[in-house]
């Protein structure tokens, strides 16, 4: 009787060890497959999760007369923008920007919640629908403002300094009705043009030559990869 009990226990133990050996062999085979055979795919996916592409606007093209003289050109403009997903404390960030740039906090908050023809109720909605922005809070900053903000930037996560081209007219208002003007793309315009490569951050022609030849003048946007 005792011998039967021992034999039964040994059989159970042997069965358990066999199942355990198969399980370990399966895990080892899967690890080998992931590391050696499919490793490059997972490594590429991991790198993709670490790198974000921030759009960089292309300089808008020149408008020339028949003699080759420049009638409309672009000049650099410095802007401050937010990457909503990286902001830790929006109230402290707005307060610091207002103090540094000497711009009323109410103006900055209004641009944060009302841009691209979309009105958000609070910053949480901005983070949900536009986590990577960038949301431009102030444009055409002076060099003194840029210098002060550059010193403060390491302490303000989510604050991004950018250079964007804006239109410049050497002859002032002469021919303005012919040239037209440019502006931030609206939601309806984006819906119509996104199939042609336009983004929610684009500046587009609104009237005149700027509008009629926008496809040629807008250039090809680039991007900056940030780890």
Secondary structure by P-SEA (a helix, b strand, c coil): caaaaaaaaaaaaaaaaaaaaaaaaaaaaaaaaacccaaaaaaaaaaaaabbbbbbbccbbbbbccccccccbbbbbbbbbbcccccccaaaaaaaaaaaacccaaaaaaaaacccccccccaaaaaaccccccccccccccaaaaaaaaaacccccccccbbbbbbbbcccccccccccccccccaaaaaacccccccccbbbbccccccccccccccbbbbbbcc
